[in-house]
Amino acid sequence: MAPTTKDWSTVEKPSGGLFAKDTSNWDDFQLPEDRVKEFWEKGYLTNVPVLTSEQCDQILTVYQQLAKQMDESDQFPGYDLLYEFHSNQSGDPDNVLMHCLGHWRINQLFHDLVFLPNIAVPSSKLLNPTEDRSVRLWHDQLFAKPPHHGGVVAWHQDYSYWTRTKPMMHLTVHIALDEQTLDNGALHYVPGSHKWRKDGEPLPITDLNFKDMESIQTVLTEEEKALFKPVPSLLKKGEASFHHPLMVHGSYGNRSEFPRRACVVNYVADGVISDSNDPILQKTPVVPKGEKLSGQFYPLVYDPSWATAK
């Protein structure tokens, strides 16, 4: 059994470990209207500053400690609290992709990151095109590609993996802890692909382990193939991209001499419900089908009413 550690999911507010808890003006964190419009037209936004270099370094220090424990044993402190952990999801030693979910439960800084107003507040306008929504955590992710042989993340739509929750009012925030370049596996987007569906549903999952970069081509129409023109995000350290749950995205391998690491925070609108009687996240209690996501594992991170309650 893995050594125990504090379960930070029991703390339903930011702790002050990553940023000051007091927020005097929530409106300071809103996106300009032109950027909101850009999101709904293209399906994504890039190069939004959300963390300082110092905050990134704080998180990377924790990540490096965690990575060392992961290398030494798969029974590191907090292992039992993670929803998923893959030391190399591809299974190919020449294309290594470390991927885990649920690390917000095992460390104070990762915990506070999901409450960061720089990402939580803008998300309220990016979950529904017609109204601002209260924002809840869905789950977090950590991706790391080592130098020289970092693996790919194959093209996919996030909601293809999330249909156990509905309606589709989800959002992904990808935060670069290292500068992302063409050489180290920068995140890429296919503009306009957030409008792509197959028989009214998200595109089918074509590779559960993300390793076959072009497998999505087998489910695209000829028109979609013609429009398949990926654009690199080229995020600087501390910048984030926000993308729609149907945005086709992926990233190539890291062949540079430096690591490429990123935190991802996935949000849902308050009111999204479970569409399954099985656990919708591993190692968490069942949210009965038809009941909304709330409570310990899906905390409220921003409510637009907070901005007016001064």
Secondary structure, 3 states (H helix, E strand, C coil): CCCCCCCHHHCCCCCCCCCCCCCCCHHHHCCCHHHHHHHHHHCEEEEEECCCHHHHHHHHHHHHHHHHHHHHCCCCCCHHHCCEEECCCCCECCEECEEEECHHHCCHHHHHHCCCHHHHHHHCCCCCCCCCCCEEEEEEEEEEECCCCECCEEEECHHHHCCCEECCCEEEEEEECCCCCCCCCCEEECCCHHHCCECCECCCCCCCCCCCCCHHHHHCCHHHHHHCCCEECCCCCCEEEEECCCCCEEECCECCCCCEEEEEEEEEECCCEECCCCCCCCCCCCCCCCCECCCCCCCEEECCHHHHCC
